[in-house]
Amino acid sequence: MRQSASVVWRRQPAAAISLVVMVLAMIATPLFDRGGTERRFLATVVVLGLLGVGIFSAWNVSRRRVIVVALVMMLVSFGVELLGSKTGFPFGAYEYTATLAPRVWGVPVIVPCAWTGITFISYGMFRRSPTQAWRQVVLMALSITAWDVFLDPQMVGEGYWRWASSELTFRGIPLVNYAGWFGTATVMALLMVVLCEGNGIDQQPLLPPAEDFLPLLAYVALNVLSVIGFLVFFGDAVVALVGAIAMGCCAWRGVMHRLSHSKVVS
């Protein structure tokens, strides 16, 4: 274990540092008042840490292509959020408050960063063999959507955005939002697979080295710390339970995927 950690630190120091920063920011968040300046700053740190883990981990496989992919993911997610906040499609009717800044046309810049970060993380969890292309996209989309079980209730509680009233909701979040997340996540996952792996999803990708587990570790950290946060600090056992199941199932599938590919590589 110590040797494995040493190898990861040597091969991916920027990704490892990003993970540590993300975890520390999540731990520190409940120590400050809800909706306060400190929490806004820490929310930004968490997202940038997540983005750093995803991008720096992907660099070992896709190299400079990662820069292009990140820009595409930012633009696509920004476009979807702009459409959603103006029209209510595909997430349902919502609006951003003036709390998060900077904003472009009303959309906080940190939001596309969050979409890009979690998409890179899910890609790192489910890099594939040639026969698993469409399965990989679905697993990525499910993993991305599962994160929103925690994200939306917490961010609404912080006052970062507001939802219009709806009859079918989960803790005040319209259920259509999760359908919108899955649809958007599927598009972003498909784009990322195509762009990261060259000429198309039917091409043989580079499999990750055996020690490259930081995206999976980051996803597990998001799950565990979010469960603790909602149970102990936010007082919502329902979100904690549903989120633990949703993200936990995706994390478990990521572990199984990693183990099977480790056997293939070895």
HELIX and SHEET records of a PDB file:
HELIX    1   1 ARG A    2  ARG A   11  1                                  10    
HELIX    2   2 PRO A   13  ALA A   28  1                                  16    
HELIX    3   3 THR A   29  LEU A   31  5                                   3    
HELIX    4   4 THR A   37  SER A   62  1                                  26    
HELIX    5   5 ARG A   65  THR A   87  1                                  23    
HELIX    6   6 ILE A  110  MET A  125  1                                  16    
HELIX    7   7 PRO A  130  GLN A  132  5                                   3    
HELIX    8   8 ALA A  133  GLU A  158  1                                  26    
HELIX    9   9 LEU A  175  CYS A  196  1                                  22    
HELIX   10  10 LEU A  214  ILE A  228  1                                  15    
HELIX   11  11 GLY A  229  PHE A  233  3                                   5    
HELIX   12  12 ALA A  237  VAL A  265  1                                  29    
SHEET    1   A 2 TYR A  94  TYR A  96  0                                        
SHEET    2   A 2 TRP A 161  TRP A 163 -1                                        
SHEET    1   B 2 ARG A 103  VAL A 104  0                                        
SHEET    2   B 2 VAL A 107  PRO A 108 -1                                        
SHEET    1   C 2 THR A 169  PHE A 170  0                                        
SHEET    2   C 2 ILE A 173  PRO A 174 -1                                        
END                                                                             
